[in-house]
Amino acid sequence: MTIQSMPSICRPCISLFHFISFNSHYPLIPAISPPTRRALSFSALISTAISTLPSSSFAAPSKSAAPNFFDLPDSAGVKALELRIGSGETPLHGDQTIFFIRSIHVKVVVHYYGRLAAKQGWRFDTTYDHKDENGEPLPFTFVLGSGKVIAGMEAAVKSMKVGGIRRVIIPPSQGYQNTSQEPIPPNYFDRQRLFTTIFNPTRLANGEGSSLGTLIFDIELLQIRHLTNKLASPGFLHHMLATMVNPKLHSREHNCL
């Protein structure tokens, strides 16, 4: 089962609490009045959503206890809920250099639904709206460690297994810091609504920064690609190691120039 095949109540929604409460076998979070522009009110809504979240029809949770969000290690506050545990490999951190021989770039391929909590769970983007020339959904691909993607999405994907689906709540500090970070909604009006909300100067000045940029993503890890770029030929590497062991060799060569 993919994100796209989830029941409609799991996908586009009218309000944040309807978005987070997605299994008809469990009662929805009690209705609340629309959130005000006060950061405290919205923080309370997020706390309620995390603490009372019902279980998911994806994850086949234990009947004895509903699953809860957990803090992702080393994520600076990203909270996650496993909707489906994958059975494939887990990405390594990308863009690494090993012994000056090669650079390993780890590309991940994902589908996602992205929502803005400050707009009552408004869906600002999904890969299922991105189509290729055949009209098929176009997944999102990025390199781990490249810095081009919001930190919260990287933190979410790094510890996932291929085939898994994870829901994450990303705090503003790990979300969009500028308008060039990916994923970027392709629709102009969606981009404008997203960024004018997150970077609204008046509301930021009023102290609402702790709520404006809170994001909610459902992410499905489809594939991992390991790309290796050679940085040095074996002959050059041998020479470099020789000069490291015997610095006089480099000195003699330099004097011959």
TAZIWO-V750022 format. One record per residue. N is the residue number from 1. RES is the residue in one letter. SS is DSSP state (a for helix, b for strand, c for the rest). Layout:
BEGIN
n=N res=RES ss=SS
n=N res=RES ss=SS
END
This chain:
BEGIN
n=1 res=M ss=c
n=2 res=T ss=c
n=3 res=I ss=c
n=4 res=Q ss=c
n=5 res=S ss=c
n=6 res=M ss=c
n=7 res=P ss=c
n=8 res=S ss=a
n=9 res=I ss=a
n=10 res=C ss=a
n=11 res=R ss=c
n=12 res=P ss=c
n=13 res=C ss=c
n=14 res=I ss=c
n=15 res=S ss=c
n=16 res=L ss=a
n=17 res=F ss=a
n=18 res=H ss=a
n=19 res=F ss=a
n=20 res=I ss=a
n=21 res=S ss=c
n=22 res=F ss=c
n=23 res=N ss=c
n=24 res=S ss=c
n=25 res=H ss=c
n=26 res=Y ss=c
n=27 res=P ss=c
n=28 res=L ss=c
n=29 res=I ss=c
n=30 res=P ss=c
n=31 res=A ss=c
n=32 res=I ss=c
n=33 res=S ss=c
n=34 res=P ss=c
n=35 res=P ss=c
n=36 res=T ss=c
n=37 res=R ss=c
n=38 res=R ss=c
n=39 res=A ss=a
n=40 res=L ss=a
n=41 res=S ss=a
n=42 res=F ss=a
n=43 res=S ss=a
n=44 res=A ss=a
n=45 res=L ss=a
n=46 res=I ss=a
n=47 res=S ss=a
n=48 res=T ss=a
n=49 res=A ss=a
n=50 res=I ss=a
n=51 res=S ss=a
n=52 res=T ss=c
n=53 res=L ss=c
n=54 res=P ss=c
n=55 res=S ss=c
n=56 res=S ss=c
n=57 res=S ss=c
n=58 res=F ss=c
n=59 res=A ss=c
n=60 res=A ss=c
n=61 res=P ss=c
n=62 res=S ss=c
n=63 res=K ss=c
n=64 res=S ss=c
n=65 res=A ss=c
n=66 res=A ss=c
n=67 res=P ss=c
n=68 res=N ss=c
n=69 res=F ss=c
n=70 res=F ss=b
n=71 res=D ss=b
n=72 res=L ss=c
n=73 res=P ss=c
n=74 res=D ss=c
n=75 res=S ss=c
n=76 res=A ss=c
n=77 res=G ss=c
n=78 res=V ss=c
n=79 res=K ss=b
n=80 res=A ss=b
n=81 res=L ss=b
n=82 res=E ss=b
n=83 res=L ss=b
n=84 res=R ss=b
n=85 res=I ss=c
n=86 res=G ss=c
n=87 res=S ss=c
n=88 res=G ss=c
n=89 res=E ss=c
n=90 res=T ss=b
n=91 res=P ss=c
n=92 res=L ss=c
n=93 res=H ss=c
n=94 res=G ss=c
n=95 res=D ss=c
n=96 res=Q ss=b
n=97 res=T ss=b
n=98 res=I ss=b
n=99 res=F ss=c
n=100 res=F ss=c
n=101 res=I ss=c
n=102 res=R ss=b
n=103 res=S ss=b
n=104 res=I ss=b
n=105 res=H ss=b
n=106 res=V ss=b
n=107 res=K ss=b
n=108 res=V ss=b
n=109 res=V ss=b
n=110 res=V ss=b
n=111 res=H ss=b
n=112 res=Y ss=b
n=113 res=Y ss=b
n=114 res=G ss=b
n=115 res=R ss=b
n=116 res=L ss=b
n=117 res=A ss=a
n=118 res=A ss=a
n=119 res=K ss=a
n=120 res=Q ss=c
n=121 res=G ss=c
n=122 res=W ss=b
n=123 res=R ss=b
n=124 res=F ss=b
n=125 res=D ss=b
n=126 res=T ss=b
n=127 res=T ss=a
n=128 res=Y ss=a
n=129 res=D ss=a
n=130 res=H ss=c
n=131 res=K ss=b
n=132 res=D ss=c
n=133 res=E ss=c
n=134 res=N ss=c
n=135 res=G ss=c
n=136 res=E ss=c
n=137 res=P ss=b
n=138 res=L ss=c
n=139 res=P ss=c
n=140 res=F ss=b
n=141 res=T ss=b
n=142 res=F ss=b
n=143 res=V ss=b
n=144 res=L ss=c
n=145 res=G ss=c
n=146 res=S ss=c
n=147 res=G ss=c
n=148 res=K ss=c
n=149 res=V ss=b
n=150 res=I ss=c
n=151 res=A ss=a
n=152 res=G ss=a
n=153 res=M ss=a
n=154 res=E ss=a
n=155 res=A ss=a
n=156 res=A ss=a
n=157 res=V ss=a
n=158 res=K ss=a
n=159 res=S ss=c
n=160 res=M ss=c
n=161 res=K ss=b
n=162 res=V ss=c
n=163 res=G ss=c
n=164 res=G ss=c
n=165 res=I ss=b
n=166 res=R ss=b
n=167 res=R ss=b
n=168 res=V ss=b
n=169 res=I ss=b
n=170 res=I ss=b
n=171 res=P ss=c
n=172 res=P ss=a
n=173 res=S ss=a
n=174 res=Q ss=a
n=175 res=G ss=c
n=176 res=Y ss=c
n=177 res=Q ss=c
n=178 res=N ss=c
n=179 res=T ss=c
n=180 res=S ss=c
n=181 res=Q ss=c
n=182 res=E ss=b
n=183 res=P ss=c
n=184 res=I ss=c
n=185 res=P ss=c
n=186 res=P ss=c
n=187 res=N ss=c
n=188 res=Y ss=a
n=189 res=F ss=a
n=190 res=D ss=a
n=191 res=R ss=a
n=192 res=Q ss=a
n=193 res=R ss=a
n=194 res=L ss=a
n=195 res=F ss=a
n=196 res=T ss=a
n=197 res=T ss=a
n=198 res=I ss=a
n=199 res=F ss=c
n=200 res=N ss=c
n=201 res=P ss=a
n=202 res=T ss=a
n=203 res=R ss=a
n=204 res=L ss=a
n=205 res=A ss=a
n=206 res=N ss=c
n=207 res=G ss=c
n=208 res=E ss=c
n=209 res=G ss=a
n=210 res=S ss=a
n=211 res=S ss=a
n=212 res=L ss=a
n=213 res=G ss=c
n=214 res=T ss=c
n=215 res=L ss=b
n=216 res=I ss=b
n=217 res=F ss=b
n=218 res=D ss=b
n=219 res=I ss=b
n=220 res=E ss=b
n=221 res=L ss=b
n=222 res=L ss=b
n=223 res=Q ss=b
n=224 res=I ss=b
n=225 res=R ss=b
n=226 res=H ss=b
n=227 res=L ss=b
n=228 res=T ss=b
n=229 res=N ss=b
n=230 res=K ss=b
n=231 res=L ss=c
n=232 res=A ss=c
n=233 res=S ss=c
n=234 res=P ss=a
n=235 res=G ss=a
n=236 res=F ss=a
n=237 res=L ss=a
n=238 res=H ss=a
n=239 res=H ss=a
n=240 res=M ss=a
n=241 res=L ss=a
n=242 res=A ss=a
n=243 res=T ss=a
n=244 res=M ss=a
n=245 res=V ss=a
n=246 res=N ss=c
n=247 res=P ss=a
n=248 res=K ss=a
n=249 res=L ss=a
n=250 res=H ss=a
n=251 res=S ss=a
n=252 res=R ss=a
n=253 res=E ss=a
n=254 res=H ss=a
n=255 res=N ss=a
n=256 res=C ss=a
n=257 res=L ss=c
END
